[in-house]
Amino acid sequence: MACRFLTPLLLLFAAAAATATFDSVPTTAFDEGYTLLFGDNNVVKSPDGRNVDLVLNRWSGSGFISSDLYHHGFFSASIKLPSDYTAGVVVAFYTSNGDIFEKTHDELDFEFLGNIRGRQWRIQTNVYGNGSTSRGREERYLLPFDPTEEAHRYSILWTAENIIFYIDEIPIREVLRSDAMGGDYPSKPMSLYATIWDGSTWATEGGKYKANYKYAPFVSEFSNLVLRGCRTSPLQEYPSAEGCAESDAELAAAEFSAMAPAKRAAMRRFRERYMTYSFCYDVQRYPITFPDCDVVPSEQEKFSRSGDVKVRLERIGRIRRRSNRRSRAPKRAVDGRQAQV
Ligand SMILES: *[C@@H]1O[C@H](CO)[C@@H](O)[C@H](O)[C@H]1NC(C)=O
């Protein structure tokens, strides 16, 4: 039964991988576009600078940042997440200008919130504009694959009109700019960041499970690094429209900007099956509806007032895990936590 339910989307991911249009987007080697951010000893580059491992051990996490800021862009990386017991481990791939605009920063995040063995990684996306941190616009999802088994591509498109988060070539979230969103729509130049760090206090089930360094080092592998868009200097809060016109046009013409009906349908299917939390349905935290929320009554029924999905997706997560386990060598049971799944 699990197979019948999951196969269509897995096929979709397989088909997307076969077409692989994103693979033709030029990549940027580490030394051409990025610099070290922290934990320098834990950033391990391949000799050609095309692959970068970010390591978290008991002494430090690590991270890198784009050397320039971008005003709109397409940011992408293939990421293989650390496997085994990764509670408390956070891997993040995001754009931000928090270093420059402390009170009015913009940010677009992919956050991978580690997990205890036998359970799935969860992914969160956030959208902040002009310091709207009290309105994080968070969403969380399960994945139709095991992100620790091989690398998958995670991408963020940011234009003047919309934001699209992609997993492989499936859009999983789109935010359309509207006047009603006002400054909540990111509008100032941002840098691209990739980090791994210890988020024990909150990452895994609200901090219930902490990082356990018996399983360190935790290694997250980055490759296919893509940085497209209008490079700007940190001093230009709002770069001139002319200065970015050419690169905006290039972004608009690219495959990743086209939201054809089939892609939008794939996005809807992904969200129906894998989204486990949406700020749009979290009436406990946000009593007022956001202008960018497209509240679908049939979808809303699946979510409780805390914005969490009621049951269905949790069950899918377990089913998929079980069928995965069957196809692999049995893992040794390390502690009793697995039994709680
Ligand atoms: C961003 O926030 C600042 C400070 O709250 C405000 O003065 C400014 O008008 C806002 N910008 C936009 C575009 O909303």
The ligand as an SDF file (V2000), in Angstrom:
LIG
                    3D

 14 14  0  0  0  0  0  0  0  0999 V2000
   11.4380   48.4860    6.9130 C   0  0  0  0  0  0  0  0  0  0  0  0
   11.4300   48.7110    8.2990 O   0  0  0  0  0  0  0  0  0  0  0  0
   11.8260   50.0160    8.6530 C   0  0  0  0  0  0  0  0  0  0  0  0
   11.9490   50.0630   10.1680 C   0  0  0  0  0  0  0  0  0  0  0  0
   10.8930   49.4060   10.8010 O   0  0  0  0  0  0  0  0  0  0  0  0
   10.8470   51.0190    8.0890 C   0  0  0  0  0  0  0  0  0  0  0  0
   11.2540   52.3350    8.4260 O   0  0  0  0  0  0  0  0  0  0  0  0
   10.8120   50.8660    6.5540 C   0  0  0  0  0  0  0  0  0  0  0  0
    9.8420   51.7230    6.0040 O   0  0  0  0  0  0  0  0  0  0  0  0
   10.5010   49.4300    6.1860 C   0  0  0  0  0  0  0  0  0  0  0  0
   10.6610   49.2550    4.7410 N   0  0  0  0  0  0  0  0  0  0  0  0
    9.7060   48.7640    3.9720 C   0  0  0  0  0  0  0  0  0  0  0  0
   10.0590   48.5930    2.5430 C   0  0  0  0  0  0  0  0  0  0  0  0
    8.6240   48.4350    4.3990 O   0  0  0  0  0  0  0  0  0  0  0  0
  1  2  1  0
  1 10  1  0
  2  3  1  0
  3  4  1  0
  3  6  1  0
  4  5  1  0
  6  7  1  0
  6  8  1  0
  8  9  1  0
  8 10  1  0
 10 11  1  0
 11 12  1  0
 12 13  1  0
 12 14  2  0
M  END
$$$$
